[in-house]
């Protein structure tokens, strides 16, 4: 499923009079004394079989021979990281250390070559976007988790590298990166120690809450 936008403007049209959603496109278009068209194609990824739009498959397609920038609130998918590495990629990942991130999964990748991880702890850090340098970006609801890439009902869109939003995403990633802290073995060991006492209790409580809700309202 593809969503296409055709923007038509003339050289006499001031950018400030264009709709806000079109201004970035107009600013980046090259007008040569006439009518100029710029076509931006975005694809939707929802992880549904009938649409054949599983996000993991898109990652596998683009995750070869390039740098990859990842900003994800939650993480547990080491297989995806290892796939990227096997296909000659260099990875910079931003993640949040909390109950949604598996400490032992981070331990599994933290010392691998060409993997660089920085972290936040505040729950305000909640982005989910992925930049495959010189190729494409994905942004939406999917964390870098097994469920987020395959089984959850999600909504993500792809952005081509020539999209103005792609450039803005890369700037935002660099801003996050500059303000995050480096995740090393010492920090990760402390995180595991702090986490292991309460993680099982939290998982059990969450499971109990989910079951109570489904019992009351049904599984929809």
N, C-alpha and C positions, 0 to 999 in steps of 0.2 A: 504494500500500500504506500503510495507516494503522494505527497502534498506539494504542489508546484505553485510558485508565485511568479507572475509575470508583471513587472513594474515598467510602465512606459512613462517617460518624461521628456520634456524638451529642454534645450539649453536655456530657455527664457524662464523656466520655472525655478524660483528661489527655493532652496532647500527648506527654509523655515516655514513655507506654506504647505509643504507636503505633510501627510499624516505622520504622526510620531513614529508609528511602526515602520514607515518607509524611509525615514530620514537617514539612517545609517546606510541603507542601500543606495540612496541618491548621492550621498557624500562620497561613496566609494566607486560610483559608476563613472566612466569616462565618456563625457558628452562631446560629440564632434559635429556640432552645428546642424543638428537634425534630431530625429527620433532615435533613441537608443534603448534597447531592451536588455535587461539583466534577469536571468532565470536562476533561481535558487531552489534546489530540490531537497526536501527533508523527508526522511522515512520514519515511520512510527514502529516501535517495537514494544509489544505487549506480553510476550511470552505465552502466546496461545498457539496450539498446534494447527488449528484450522487456518490461521493466518500465515503460518510458517515464518514467524518473526521472533524466534528465540534470540535473546540478546547475546547469549554465549556464542552462538554460531557467527554472529557479526564480529564479535571480538576475535574469534579464531581467524576469520577472514583477513582482518586488518592488522592483527598482532604479529607481524613478521618484519624483521629488518628495519626497525625504527625505534625511536625513543617514545615512551608512553608515560603520560602524566595522569595520575589517578588521585582524585579527591573523593573519599568515601567516609561516611560517618561510621559504618560498621564493616567488619571484615572477618571472613573465615575461609575464603576460597583460595587455598594454596595451589590447587591444580591449575587455576588460570594463570597465576604468577609463573609457575614452572613452565607452562606452555609458552608464555611469552619469552622466557629465557632460552628455552630450547630452540626458539625461532629467532635468535640473535637480536633480542630487544634489550634496551636499558630502561629500567623502571624507577620512577620517582613517585612515591605514594605518600599521601597525607591521610591520616586515620585518627579516629577518636578513641581514646582509651576509656572504655566503660563496659557495662554488662553486655553490650551488643557486639563487642569485638572479642574474639577468642584469643586469649593470651598464648596458648600453646601453638595455635596456627601461625601467629606472628613469630614465635620462636623457631618455627620450621623454615622461615624464609629470611630472617633478619641477617644471617651471615652468608647468604648466597651472593656470589659475584654479580655486580650490576643491578643490585637492589638497594635503593636508598629510601629509608622511611623516616618521616617526621610525624609528630603527634600533637594533638590538643587533648585537653581533658574536659573543657567546658561543654555543656550540652547545647550551646549555641552553634557549635560546629556541626553542620548537618547537610553539607552539599553531597551531591552524587553526580560527578561528571568525569569523563575520560577523554583525554586528548591523545590521538594517535598522530604523532608529529608528521607534518607534510602529507596528511591524508584526510582524516575525518575526526569529528568529535561526537560524543554521545552525552546527552544530559537528560535527567529525568528522575524517576523515583527509585531506581535500582541501586542498592548498595553492592559492594563487591563480596557477596555472599553466595552460597550455593543456591538458595531460594531466589535471591534477587536476579540472578542471571538465567534461571531456568524455570522454576516452578511457580513463583509468585505471579499474581496478576499485577502487571506494572504498566507504566506509561513512560516511554523514553523516546526521544527523537534524535536523529543524526543530523549533523551539520557539516557541510563540506568545508574544506580548508579555506576556500575563498569567501566564506561567509564572514561578514563583519563581527558577528557574535563569536566566531571561533577565536578571533584575535582578542576579544574582550575576555573570554574564558581563560586564555593563556595568561593574560595580565593578572586576572584574579588568582589563578593558581600560584603565580610567582609571588603575589602579595601574601597569600596564605603561607607559602613556603618560608618566606623571610621571617614570619612571626611564629612559626611552629618550632618545637624543640626536636633535636635529633634523638631518635630512638636507638639506643644501644643495648648491649646485653645486661648491663647493670640496671638500667631503668626497667627493662623488660622483666628481669628477675624480681625486682621490687613490686612490679605490677602483678606478677603471678602470685607472689606471696600475699599481697593485699587482697587479691581477688578470690583466691581459692577458698577462703573461709566462708564467704557469703554467696558464691556463685551457685552452688547446688541448692541452697535454700531459696535463692531468688528464682531459679529455674522451676522449682517445685511450686512456689507460690504463683508464678506466672501461669503455669499449667493449670493450677486449680482455678484461678480467676477465669481463664479461657473456657474451661469446661463448664463453669457456673453460668457464664454468659450464653454459651451455646445451648445449655439445658433450658434456660429461661426463654430464649428467643428463637431457638432452632439454628441449625447450621445452614447458612445462606451463601 
